[in-house]
Amino acid sequence: MFIERIKKDIEESAAVKNLILNDMPTIGLINEIAEECINTLNKGGKVIFCGNGGSFADAQHLSAEFTGKYAFDRGALASIALGTNSSSLSAIGNDYGYENVFSREIEAVAKSEDILIGITTSGNSKNILKAVEVAKSMNITTYIFTGNSGGEIQSKVKCLNVPSEITARIQECHIMIGQIICGIVEAELFKES
């Protein structure tokens, strides 16, 4: 039986979420990101996500909450997750190096009215670092969801750090925070619905 392991994992997850709940600068940053997403969509921009591995799945999940729906039926919201075109991903990775798979797509499809939300548990993913560099050069508002100390990316862009060293706990909080943002954006933009 794994009862104690299950309870321990749930307790760890709840503890990290409680740290976030009681950290007003982090709550303020979540609010800021939601406001920036609203501003971006109101001015005709799109919400762009990127990440690797589990964070790639989170990027796709959150983008789908915008283009589909989060809590109720409403119009579509402009959003994409970078790297979802497997032919493009493999071609860019092969021809320009994997560190350029997201930045090259940003060059192709992004504009200064957009917002980029990168997701990296370590803060050290080379392709996320490069995506931030290119997005900033294009004057794209950029935020990163990360964990632990924030890694190398911490000094380059505004980061929302989940206070944990455990990848699973960080990813659980990233999807929670992302869904909170989706809910705020949807409710604000469609409050008359």
For each residue, the residues with C-beta under 8 A, 3 or more apart:
1:
2: 5 6
3: 6 7
4: 7 8
5: 2 8 9
6: 2 3 9 10
7: 3 4 10 11
8: 4 5 11 12
9: 5 6 12 13 168
10: 6 7 13 14
11: 7 8 14 15
12: 8 9 15 16 166 169
13: 9 10 16 17 169 172
14: 10 11 17 18
15: 11 12 18 19
16: 12 13 19 20 162 163 164 169 170 172 173
17: 13 14 20 21 172 173 176
18: 14 15 21 22
19: 15 16 22 23 163
20: 16 17 23 26 27 162 163 173 177
21: 17 18 27
22: 18 19
23: 19 20 26 27 163
24: 27 28
25: 28 29
26: 20 23 29 30 160 161
27: 20 21 23 24 30 31
28: 24 25 31 32
29: 25 26 32 33 143 158 160
30: 26 27 33 34 160 177 180 181
31: 27 28 34 35 184
32: 28 29 35 36
33: 29 30 36 37 117 143 160 181
34: 30 31 37 38 180 181 184 185 188
35: 31 32 38 39
36: 32 33 39 40 115 141 143
37: 33 34 40 41 47 115 181 185
38: 34 35 41 42 184 185 188 189
39: 35 36 42 43
40: 36 37 43 45 46 47 113 114 115 141
41: 37 38 44 45 46 47 77 78 185 189
42: 38 39 189
43: 39 40 113
44: 41 78 113
45: 40 41 78 111 113 114 115
46: 40 41 78 79 80 114 115
47: 37 40 41 63 66 77 78 79 114 115 117
48: 79 80 81 82 106 109 110 114 115 116 117 140
49: 58 59 60 62 63 79 80 81 82 116 117 118 119
50: 56 59 81 82 83 102 116 117 118 119 127 128 131
51: 54 55 56 57 58 59 118 119 120 128
52: 55 56 120 125 127 128
53: 56 57
54: 51 57 58 121 167 171
55: 51 52 58 59 119 120 121 145 171 174
56: 50 51 52 53 59 60 81 83 119
57: 51 53 54 60 61
58: 49 51 54 55 61 62 119 171 174 175 178
59: 49 50 51 55 56 62 63 81 82 83 117 119
60: 49 56 57 63 64 81 84
61: 57 58 64 65 175 178
62: 49 58 59 65 66 79 81 117 175 178 179 181 182
63: 47 49 59 60 66 67 79 80 81
64: 60 61 67 68 81
65: 61 62 68 69 70 178 179 182 186
66: 47 62 63 70 76 77 78 79 182 185
67: 63 64 76 77 78 79
68: 64 65 76
69: 65 72 73 74 186
70: 65 66 179 182 183 186
71: 183 186 187
72: 69 186 190 193
73: 69
74: 69 186 189 190 193
75: 190
76: 66 67 68
77: 41 47 66 67 185 186 189
78: 41 44 45 46 47 66 67
79: 46 47 48 49 62 63 66 67
80: 46 48 49 63 84 109
81: 48 49 50 56 59 60 62 63 64 84
82: 48 49 50 59 101 102 105 106 131
83: 50 56 59 89 101 102 105
84: 60 80 81 89
85: 88 89
86: 89 90
87: 90 91
88: 85 91 92 105
89: 83 84 85 86 92 93 101
90: 86 87 93 94
91: 87 88 94 95
92: 88 89 95 96 100 101 104 105
93: 89 90 96 97 98 100 101
94: 90 91
95: 91 92
96: 92 93 100 101 104
97: 93 100
98: 93 101 126 127
99: 103 126 127 129 130
100: 92 93 96 97 103 104 127 130
101: 82 83 89 92 93 96 98 104 105 127
102: 50 82 83 105 106 118 127 128 130 131
103: 99 100 106 107 127 130 131 133 134 135
104: 92 96 100 101 107 108
105: 82 83 88 92 101 102 108 109 110
106: 48 82 102 103 109 110 116 131 134 135 138 140
107: 103 104 110 134 138
108: 104 105
109: 48 80 105 106
110: 48 105 106 107 114 116 135 138 140
111: 45 114 138 140
112: 138 139 140
113: 40 43 44 45
114: 40 45 46 47 48 110 111 140 141
115: 36 37 40 45 46 47 48 140 141 142 143
116: 48 49 50 106 110 131 132 135 140 141 142 143
117: 33 47 48 49 50 59 62 142 143 144 145 178
118: 49 50 51 102 128 131 132 142 143 144 145 153
119: 49 50 51 55 56 58 59 128 144 145 146 174 178
120: 51 52 55 123 124 125 128 144 145 146 151 153
121: 54 55 146 147 148 167 170 171 174
122: 125 146 147 148 151
123: 120 144 146 147 148 149 150 151 152 153 154 159
124: 120 129 151 152 153
125: 52 120 122 128 129 153
126: 98 99 129 130
127: 50 52 98 99 100 101 102 103 130 131
128: 50 51 52 102 118 119 120 125 131 132 144 153
129: 99 124 125 126 132 133 152 153 156
130: 99 100 102 103 126 127 133 134
131: 50 82 102 103 106 116 118 127 128 134 135
132: 116 118 128 129 135 136 142 144 153 156 157
133: 103 129 130 136 137 156
134: 103 106 107 130 131 137 138
135: 103 106 110 116 131 132 138 140 142
136: 132 133 139 140 142 156 157
137: 133 134
138: 106 107 110 111 112 134 135
139: 112 136
140: 48 106 110 111 112 114 115 116 135 136
141: 36 40 114 115 116
142: 115 116 117 118 132 135 136 157 158
143: 29 33 36 115 116 117 118 157 158 159 160
144: 117 118 119 120 123 128 132 150 153 157 158 159 160
145: 55 117 118 119 120 159 160 162 174 177 178
146: 119 120 121 122 123 150 151 153 154 159 160 161 162 170
147: 121 122 123 150 161 162 163 164 165 167 169 170 173 174
148: 121 122 123 151 161 162 163 164 165 170
149: 123 154 161
150: 123 144 146 147 153 154 159 161
151: 120 122 123 124 146 148 154
152: 123 124 129 155 156
153: 118 120 123 124 125 128 129 132 144 146 150 156 157 159
154: 123 146 149 150 151 159 161
155: 152
156: 129 132 133 136 152 153
157: 132 136 142 143 144 153
158: 29 142 143 144
159: 123 143 144 145 146 150 153 154
160: 26 29 30 33 143 144 145 146 177
161: 26 146 147 148 149 150 154
162: 16 20 145 146 147 148 169 170 173 174 177
163: 16 19 20 23 147 148
164: 16 147 148 169 170 173
165: 147 148
166: 12 169 170
167: 54 121 147 170 171
168: 9 171 172
169: 12 13 16 147 162 164 166 172 173
170: 16 121 146 147 148 162 164 166 167 173 174
171: 54 55 58 121 167 168 174 175
172: 13 16 17 168 169 175 176
173: 16 17 20 147 162 164 169 170 176 177
174: 55 58 119 121 145 147 162 170 171 177 178
175: 58 61 62 171 172 178 179
176: 17 172 173 179 180
177: 20 30 145 160 162 173 174 180 181
178: 58 61 62 65 117 119 145 174 175 181 182
179: 62 65 70 175 176 182 183
180: 30 34 176 177 183 184
181: 30 33 34 37 62 177 178 184 185
182: 62 65 66 70 178 179 185 186
183: 70 71 179 180 186 187
184: 31 34 38 180 181 187 188
185: 34 37 38 41 66 77 181 182 188 189
186: 65 69 70 71 72 74 77 182 183 189 190
187: 71 183 184 190 191
188: 34 38 184 185 191
189: 38 41 42 74 77 185 186
190: 72 74 75 186 187 193
191: 187 188
192:
193: 72 74 190
